[in-house]
Amino acid sequence: KSLLQESVQTVKKSVEYNLINESGPAHKREFEVEVVIDGLVYGRATGSSKKEAEQNAAKEAYMKRAE
């Protein structure tokens, strides 16, 4: 997540993490998050916590930006 933040900040772009979906029972939640850079969705991922979902989405976005 920090690698994505650093790479985006060097070119003065905005990064947002949006919670798309939250599902499952209270003891086994699953969160889906998308990462938006300057209004475009660059990654979407799930995780067992919001933080994990954000990190997974950031990883996906970072890989797309590196291509």
C-alpha positions in Angstrom: 0.0 0.0 0.0 2.8 2.4 0.8 4.6 1.6 -2.5 1.5 2.6 -4.4 1.1 5.8 -2.3 4.7 6.8 -3.0 4.5 6.2 -6.7 1.3 8.1 -7.0 2.4 11.0 -4.9 5.5 11.6 -7.1 3.1 12.6 -9.9 0.6 14.5 -7.7 -2.3 12.2 -8.2 -5.1 11.5 -5.7 -5.7 8.0 -4.2 -8.9 6.9 -2.7 -9.9 3.5 -1.2 -13.7 2.8 -1.4 -15.4 0.0 0.4 -17.6 -1.7 -2.2 -19.1 -4.6 -0.3 -19.1 -6.2 3.1 -20.5 -9.6 3.5 -20.5 -12.8 5.7 -21.3 -13.4 9.3 -19.8 -11.2 12.0 -17.1 -13.7 12.9 -16.0 -14.2 9.3 -16.5 -10.9 7.4 -15.2 -10.3 3.9 -14.5 -6.8 2.6 -14.2 -5.7 -1.0 -12.4 -2.5 -1.7 -11.4 -0.6 -4.8 -8.5 1.8 -5.2 -9.3 4.9 -7.4 -6.5 7.0 -8.7 -7.6 10.4 -10.2 -11.1 9.1 -10.7 -10.1 5.8 -12.4 -10.4 2.3 -10.7 -7.0 0.7 -10.8 -7.6 -2.2 -8.5 -10.3 -4.2 -6.6 -9.7 -6.9 -4.1 -11.1 -8.6 -1.0 -9.8 -9.4 2.4 -10.9 -10.5 5.9 -10.4 -6.9 7.1 -10.7 -3.5 5.5 -7.0 -3.1 5.9 -6.2 -6.4 4.2 -8.6 -5.6 1.3 -7.0 -2.2 0.9 -3.5 -3.7 0.8 -4.6 -6.3 -1.7 -6.3 -3.7 -3.9 -3.2 -1.5 -3.7 -1.0 -4.4 -4.7 -3.2 -5.0 -7.8 -3.1 -1.3 -8.7 0.6 -1.1 -8.2 1.2 -4.0 -10.6 -1.1 -2.4 -13.2 0.8 0.9 -12.9 4.1 -0.9 -13.2 3.1 -2.5 -16.6 
